C-alpha cells in the first residue's frame, strides 16, 4: 500500500495515499481498533449537513471566503448524497465526546473540497487552500456538533421508523377486520377466560402500535431543539452572534422540517435527556413488540399439541432433525432484535448519566446505539410485517373448538344465578365433561332457552349485562 506523510501537533504519520481522511483520523484508527464497526450513515449525513450549513452561514456572514465555502458546500453535499462514506473509518468506541469523528468529517470534506479546487490528495498540504480546522470546522467545536448530529441523525430516519411501524399497525388493523367473525376463548393468566373476537385481539395490537408511534413522535420533538453554536462550553466563543439562529434555519432546510433554537446552549450541550427520552420511546415500542411477538408464537403453537388458532406463512424448514417442522422464525427474530434494542437503550441511559460539568464525553456510544436501535427496529419490523404478519390466517375451526370446551362461559350467568351457583355449574361441568347449558338446566337454575340466549358467545364479546330471565 502506498502512503503519504502528514503532520499534526504530535508529529508525522503515514496515511494511505488514496485516503481522503488525514493524520488525526489515522491516529484514531490506530488508537481505537476495538470493534471494527464504522459510523452509521445517519451520523455521517448529519455531520456533513452541519459542515455544509456552517460553510453557507459563515460565508453569508462574511467570515469565510466564498470560493472556499462553495467547495466545502459541494464536498459536504456529495457526502450527504452517499459518496465517500467508505472514508469514515473511526470506531464508535473512540475518543470522548466524538473529536475523532468530527475530525474525520473535517478532513474528508477538506480533502474533497481541495480536490474540487484543483488540488489532488497528493498535493503538498501547505499548498491546499481549504483547511480542516480553520475552514471546515469554523465556528464549531466537537462539543456542539456531535450532540447536534445525534439529533439530526435520529430525525433523518424518523419518518422511516414511523412508516415501518405504521405498516405493521395497518396489517394488524386489516387482520382485525378479517378475523372479526372468529369468536374464541379469551385467556388471562394463560387460563381460560370469557370469549373475545379474534378481531378484537388483533385490533388491540394495532392500537398498541398507534400509541407507540404517538410516543415516538412526541419524543422526537425534543430532538428538534439544537444547541449548535455553543462551541466549546456553551458560551458561543468564536461564533458570530447570528450563527446559532442561522444554522438552525439552514439545517431545517436540509431536513425538510422545522427546527428550533435552544433557549439554553449550556443545557443543550451538557444534557443528553432528549436522546434518552427518544430512545425510551423506542424502548417502549420494543417491549410491546416483544409482547406481541410472544402472543403470535403462542397463538400459532402446535399445530397438533398447541393452541393453533392462527397459522403463519412457512418461510423455512424448522428443524435439522424433525422432518416437516416449521417454526415461527420471524416472531422469534423480532423478539431477539427487540432484546437488542432494549440493551442499546440501557447503554444510552448509562452513557447519558456519565456526563460531567459542561460536557458529556460518552456521546459517541450514545450516537451509535441510538442509530443502531433505530436501524434494527426498522429492519426487523419490516421483515416481520412482510414475511409473517401479512400472511397470518385464522384457524377458525380450532379457535371455535377451544371455545366450545370453555367452562368459563358460565361467567355470563353471574347476573342471573349469582357467582356461587356459577362456580358450582363450572365445577360440575368440568368434572362430568358436560356443557354449561346442560348443567345449568339440569340443576334447575335456568330454562334451556334462557341459558342458550344468555350464553351466546358472540354477544358476550360486546360486553354489558346479560338479560335476567326467570329460573326454570
N, C-alpha and C positions, 0 to 999 in steps of 0.2 A: 504494500500500500504506500502511495506517495503522501508526503506530509509537507506542510508549510510551517514556518516558525512564527508564532505570535507571542506578544509580550503584554503583561499586565503589571500591577504594582508588586507582585510576588516574584516576577521574573519571566523567563521564556519557557514556552511549552510547545510541543509538537501537536498540530491539529491536522486531521485528514485534509488533504489538498482540495477535495471536492466538497467539503462541508461548508454550509452557509453559516453555521454557528462558529463561535470563536473560542478564545482562550478560557473565558470564565465558564462557559458551558462544558468545555473539555475537562476542566478541573472538577466540575460537579460530577461528570460521568465517572471520573477516576475515584472520586471520594465516596460515591454512593452506589456501588454495584450491589444493590440489595435484592430487588425483586425481579428485575428485567422488565417491569411494566413501564409503559410510556403514558404521557398525558392524554386524557380523553379529548376527542375533537371539540367538545364543548369548552374545555379550558383553553385550547389553542385558539378557537374562534373568538372567545371573549377577550383574551389578551390582545389579539390582533386588532379587535374592534377598538379597544382602549387606545392603542398606539395610533391607529388611524384617526380617531377622533381628536387626540391630543395634537397631532400634526395639523389638522384642519383648524382647530381652535387657536393654537399658538401662532399659526400663520396669519389668521384673521386679526389677531391682536397685535400683529407687527413684531412678534418675538422670534419667529422662525422664517428664514429665507424661503420664498415661495417655491423656488426651484427644488430645494431640498424637501420641503413639505410635500410637494406633488409626487416626488419619487417615493417618499415614505408612504403616502396615501396609496399609491399604486401597489407597492410591495405588500402592504397590510391587506389591501383588498384581495389580492391574489391568494393570500393565506386564508382569508375568510371564505373564499370560494373552494378551498380544499387543497390548494397547491402547497408544496414544501412541508407537508405535515410529517414527512419522514425525518425532517431536520430537528424535530422537537424530541429530545432524547433523554431528558433528565428524569430519573426515577422519582415516583411520588414520595418516597421516603428520602427526603433531601434536607438541605439547609433550612433552618427555621424561617418561618414567615413566607417563604417562596422566592427568595432572592435568586436562586438558581434558575427557576422557571421564568422569572421576569427577565433575567439577563439572556437566557436562551432566546426569548422572544425579541429582545432588543437587538441581539447580534444577528439573528436571521434576517430581520427586517432591514437592518443597516446594510448587510451584505447584498441583499437583493436590490435595495434602493441604489446602492453604488453601482451595481451591475446595470440597472436601468439608465444610470447617468453615464455609462460607458467605462466603468472601472470593474474589470473582472475580479474573480476571487484571488487570482494570482498577483494582482497589482499591489505594490507596496502600501502598507497601512497608512503611511504618512501622506500619501497622495490622494487617499479616498476622502471625499468631502463630507459624507454622512457618517457621524459618529454615534455609536450605540448609546452611550450615556448622555452626551451633550444634546443630541437632536431627537433620537427616537424616544428617549426617556425624559425629555424636557418637561419640567413642572410635575414630575411624578416621583413616587417612591414605591418600592415593593409594598410598603405598609398600607398604601391606599389603593394600589392597582389590584393586588391579589384579592382582598375582600370584595372589591367591585367586580372582579372577574368571576368570583364564585356566584354572585348574584346574577350576573348577566348570563353565565353558562347555564344555570338552572332555568332561567326564564327562556333561554333559547330552545330548550327541549320541553318546555311546559306544555305547549299545545299538543305535541306528540304523545306525551304521557297521558294527558286528559283524554285525547281522542281514543287511545288504546283502551282505557278503562271504559269509555262510553260505548265502544263497540261490544265489549263483553256485557255491559249493562243492557244494551239493546237486544242482544241474543237472549239473555235471561228473560227480558220482557216479552219477547216473541214466544219463548217456551212457556211462559206463564199463560199466555192466551191459548197456545196449542194444547196444553195439558189441563185446562180448566175443567174438562169433563171427567177427569180422573179423581174420584173420591177415595182416599186412602187413610190408613191409620196414622194419626199423629203419634209422636214419640217424645216423651220427656224422661230424663234420667236413663235413656236408652230402653225404656219400658213403654208398653202400650199406653196410649192416651187417646183423647177424643178425636174424631175424624177431622181431617183438613182436606182441601183440594190440592192436588199437586201444583195447580196453577198458583195457589196462594204461596206455596213453598218457594217456587221459582220467582214469584213476584217479590218475595222478601229479599231474595238475593239481588234482584235488580235495584230495589230501593236502597239496600245497603251500599251498593256501588255509587248510586246517585249521591248519597250523603258523603261518601268518601271523597268524591270529586269536589263537592262543595267545600270540604275542609282543605283540600289541597289548593284550590283557587284562593281561599281566604288566606292561607299561609303565604301564598305567593305574593300577596300584596306587600308584605314587609320587605320582600326582595327588591321591590321597585324603588326603594329609598336608597340612594347611592351616596357614598362618602368620598368619591373621587375628588381630589383637590385638597385633601387634608395633608397630603405629602407625608412627611416622616412621623409626626406625632399628633397630627390633627390641627396644627396651627395654620397650615397652608403656606409655610415658608417656601419661597422660590416659585410660587404660583401666582399668576395675575389675579386680582380681586374678582374679575368676571369669569375666571377659568372654570370654577365649580359649576355654576349655572349653565354655562355654555356646553360644558362636557356632558352634563346630564341630558340636555336637549339633543345633542348630536347622537349620543348613544341610544336614545329613544328612537331616533330616526332609523338607526341601523336595525333595531329590534322590531320596529313597527308597532310599538306600544308606548303609552305614556309612562315616563319615569319621573321620580321626584327628587328634589334636592334634599339633603339632610339638614335637619334643624340643629344637629349637634355632631360635628365631624369627629369629635373625640369618642363619642359613643359608637359611631358607625365603624370606627377602626378597631376599637378595643373589644367590643362585644360581638359575639357570633350568634346572638339569640335568634336572628332572622333565619339563619341556616338551620339551627336546631329546631325551630318551630316548623319550618318547611319539611325537614327530614322526619319530624314527629308525625306530620300529616301523612307522609308516605308510609311510615311505620304502621300507623293506624289502618291504612288500606291493606298493608301486607298481612296484618293479623286477621283481618276479615277475610282476605283471600285464602289464608290457611284454613280458616273455619269452613269456608265454602268448599274448598277442595277436599277436605276431610268428609264433608257431607256427601259429596259426589262419589267418593270412594266407597263410603258406607252404603249408599243407596244402590250402587251398582254391584255390591258384593255378591259372591256366589260363583256362577249362577245357580248351581244346584243346592247349595247349603247356606246361602246368604239371603239378603233382602231381595235383590234382583228386581227392584222396582223401576230402575232405568237401565238403559243399555248405552254404552259408549262405543264410538266407532273403533274397530280394531285397527291399530296402526303398526303393530309389530308383534311377533311371537313373544310370549311372556316367560318362557322357561327354556333352559338348555337341557332339561331332563324330562319334563312333563309335556308330552305332545298335546297340541291343541289349546294350551293355556294362553289366555290373553289377559293382560293386566291393565289397570287404569294408569298407564305410564305418564300421560300428560298431567293428570292431577297430582301424581307423585312428584313430577318435575316442578310443578307450581309450588308445592309445599317446600321443596328444597331451595328453590330460588327465593321464596319469601323468608325462609330462615336466614338466608344470606343477607337479605335486606335488613332484617332486624339486627344482625350483627354489625352491619355498617352504621346503622343509626346509633348503636351503643358506642361505637368508636367516635362518632361525631360528638356525642354527649360528653365523653371524657375529654376529647380534644378541646371542646369549647370552654370547659371549665378550667382548662390549664392556662388560659391567658393571664398575663401579668401586666399590671400598670397600663401603659398606653398601647400595648400590642399583644395579639395572640400569635405566638410563633408556631402554633400547630396547624396553621391554615392549609398547608399542602395536603395533609391527610384528610382534612375536612372536605377540601375540594374533590379529592379523588373518591372518597366514599360517597359523597352526595351525587356526583355524576355517575358513579358506578351503580348505585342503588336505583337511580332513575333508568339507566340503561338495562339493567337486569329485569326490572319490573316491566318495562316496555316489551322486551323480547319474550319473556316467559308468559305474560298475559296474552300477548298476540298469538303465540303458538297454541296456548290452551284454548283460546277463543276459536281459532280456525280449525284445529285438528281434533278438538274434543267437544267443547260446549255446543258448537253449531250443529253437531251431528247427534246430540243426545236424543234418544227416543224413549217413550214411556212404555213399560211392560204393564199394560192395563190389567191383564188377567192376574198377574202376580200381586199387583197393588190392591186390587179389589178382593182378591183371595185372602190376603192377610187381614183386611178389614172385616171380612165375614167372621173371622175367628176371634175378633177383638171383644172381649167381655166388658171392656171399659165403656162400651156404648151405653151401659146402664147409667152412666153419669147424667145423661139427658133425662132420666127419670127422677132425679133428685127433687125437682119442684113438685112432683106428683106424688111419689110414695115416700120421699124422705131418704136421708143419707143412710140410716141404719138398715132399712129394708133393701136399699140399693146394694149395700155391701153384702147382705145375705143372698141376694139374687146372683151377684157376681161369683161369690164363693161356691154356690150350688151349681151354677152353670159350668164353672171350670172343673169342679170335682166330677161332675156327671157327663161332661162333654156335651152339654146341651146348649141351645141358643138362648139368648137373653129373653127373647119373646116367649119361647116355650116355658121357661121357668117362671116368669112374672105372671103368666096366665095360670100355670099350674098352682102357684101359691095363692092365687085369687086376688092379686093386687090390682090387676087391670084386665079389661077385655082384650081379646086378640086384636080387634080393630083399633082400639085406642093405643095399644102397645106398638103396633105397626106404624101408626101415624107418628107417635112420639119418637120412634127410633128410625125415622127417615134420615139416613146418614148425610145425604147432601144438604138437607135442611139444617142439620146441625152445624154445618160449616159457615152458615150465615149468622150464627150467634143468636142472642136473645133468649127468651124464655119459652119453654115448651108449654103448649096448652094443657090445662088440667081437667081431664075428663073424669067421670065418676068411676070409682073402682068397681070391678065386676067380681 
